[in-house]
Amino acid sequence: MKKILLPAVALLFTITGFAQKDSTLRKKDRKRDVLLQTSMGDITIRLSDSTPLHRDNFLKLVKVGFYDSVLFHRVIQNFMIQSGDPDSKNAAPGIPLGSGGPSYRIPAELRPSLFHKKGVIAAARDNNPEKSSSGSQFYIVQGKVFTEAGLDSLETIRLKRKLPAEQREVYKTIGGSPHLDQGYTVYGEVARGLDIVDKIAAVATSKAADRDRPLENVRIIKAKLVKRKKK
């Protein structure tokens, strides 16, 4: 996962240019989904109550319009699509992105039950020993489907541990990116719009200095809270 360089400071919700907007969370906000209206279609995210720090941070950023107009600045097919860099909003073509965001990290909330299956949303981070997350950057997993042999090799060479049997089964059927498990905080998943994730993951990307940036901008036009529906 691409590293996000951010200073380690207290988790304060003071974001330049957004402080004047209402970031107060109400009880009902935590029972809503997040709709990402992208230039390629809609993606609806359902956040996990098992990761309250990440859930609340994401909800607050959505409420103040932080994600409106940001790009998916890093896209790798069969892996993930990444967004949340405010510097991407007006970035010229060819400019490398991925270092922007609020001046705080979020403490890691690694949960054994939350793993990198296809469709989950997780927090990007820099290479810090606490595995604390970027204040705003996130990725949605596309991943790939694994064979038994592929998972066996991954466990031996990269993970150095055994995956739970039920998670192995998901990786063999739905797919995902298991090498990221317990390294990055997963804090929700796509409730609707996995086909849009696949469409974004398939776009042509740069091989120059702005490596993996889509050659044609893919943008979150608007992010907003919406009434939760059954999946």
N, C-alpha and C positions, 0 to 999 in steps of 0.2 A: 504493500500500500504506500502510495506517495506520501512523503512526509510533509507535515504542515508545521512551519516554524512559528511558534507563538510563545510569548513570555508567560511564565507561571506566576499568576497573581490570584487574589481572592476572587471568588465567583460573584461578581457584582453585575447587575444588569444596567450598565450605563454604556450606551452605544451611541457614539457621535452621530448626530443627524437624526436619531430616532428617539431621543430622550423625551421629546415633547409629546409623543404618542402614548396612548394608554396601554401599558404592558401588564396591567393587573389581571391575574388569573382568577376566574370564578370557578366554583365547583362544577358548573355545567360544562366549562371549557374542557375539562379533563375527560369528559364523556363524549367528546366530539372527535371526528376524524379530520384530517388535513387534506384538502384538495389542492394538488399542484396542477394548475392549468398551464401546460407547456405548449410550445409552438408545434409539437407533434402529437398532441392529444392529452387527455386528462389521466392523472395518476392519483388515486386516493390512498392515503396512508393511515393505518391504525396504530397508534402508539401504545407501548406496553406500560402497564402500571407497575411492573417489576423494576423499572428503571426510572424512578420519579424525577431525578435530577435532569436527566436527558429529556424526558417527556416535557417537563415544565419549561426548560430552556427552549426547546423547539417550538412549543406553543406560544411562548412570549415573542420569539422572533417572528413567527407568522403574524401575530396580532399587530406588531408594529410595522409590518410591510418589509421586513429585512430581506426576504427572499424574492420580492417582486423584481423582475428583470434580470436576475442573475442567470448565468449560463451553466449548462453542463460542460464544464471546462476540461474534463478528463473522462474519456470513454474508451473502454477496452472490451471488445466483443468476447463473449464467453467468460467474462470476469465481472465487471461492474460499470456503473455510470456515476460520476461524482459531480457534486455541485456545492453551492454555499459560499463561494468566494465573492465578497462584495466588490472586489476590484475588477471582476469580470463584467460588470454591468455596461461599462462604456469602453471596454478594452478593444484596441485596434486589432485587426487580423494579424496573426503571426506572433502575438505577444504571449510569452509563457505565463501561465496563471497557476494559482494554488497556494499562495502564501498569505492571502488576506483573511481577515476575520476580526471579531472582537478581541480585546486584550485580556482574555481569561481562558483558562482551561476548565473542563468539567471533570471531576473525579471519576475514575473508571467505575462502571457498574456491570462487571462481568458476571453473567448468570449462566450456569451449566445448561439450563433449559432453553436459552436463547442462542441459537447457532446460525451459521451463515448459509442457510438454505436459500434457494432462489426466491427473490422477492422481499427479503428483509432490508430494512434501512439500518445503517450503522454509522457511527461517528468516525471520521478521519482523525488522525493525530500525527504528531511528530514523534521522534524516537526518544521518548522520555521513559525512565524506569518505572514510573507509577502507572503507565499506560493511560494517562489522562487524555481526554478528548479535546479536539478543536472546539472552540466556542460556537462555530456555525457550520463548518463543512461536514458534509455527509455523503454517503454513497448508497446506492441501491444495488443489491447483488443480482446479477444475471447468472453467472457461473456456468457450469456444465454438468452433465450426468456422468457419474463415475462407474467403473466396473469394480467387482470385488478385488481384483488384482491391483487396480489403481489405488483403491483405498488402503489396501495392505501396504503398498509401497509408501504411500503418504504417511501412514502411521509410523512406519519404521524410520524413514529418512528425515521427515520434517517435523512431525508432531511429537515424536518420541513418547507416544501414549496411545491407548486404544480409544476409539470413538464408541460411544454407546450404540448398542445394536439398533435401536429405533432411529438414531440419527444416520447411521450407515444406510439404512433402508431408504430414508428420504434422499440422501445423496445419490443413491442408485436409481431413483425413480424421478423425482422432481429436479434434482441437481442443486448445485451451489458452489461455494468456495470454502471447503473445510479447512484449508491451511490457515485461514484467518481466525478460526475459533479460539476464544479466550485470549485473543490479542487485541481485539477492538470491541467496543461496546455496541451490541445489537440492541436497538430500543424500539422496534416496531416492525411492521411489514405491510406490503401492498395488499389492500383489500380489494381494489379493482384497478385494472390498467396494466397488468403484466405484459399485455401485448404491446403497450406503448414503451415499456422498458426494453423489450426486444427490438422495437423499431429504432429507438435511440441508440442502442448498443451496436446496431448494424451500420450506422452512418460512417462515411469515410472520414478518416482522421489524419492529422499531420504527422510527418516523420522528421520534421525539422526541430528547431529549438523549442517550439511549443508542442512537443511530442504528445500525441494522444488527444489533442484538442480537436474537436470537429472542424472540418474545413468550412462548413456552413454552420453558423451559430444555431445551437439548440437552446432555447431560453425558457425559463420559468416565467411566464407572463404575469401570473398572479398566484399567490398561495393564500388560502383562507380556510377558516374553520367551517365545517359543514356538519349537518345532522348525521349521526351515525346510522347506517343501514346494515341490515344483515348481509353477510358476505355471500 
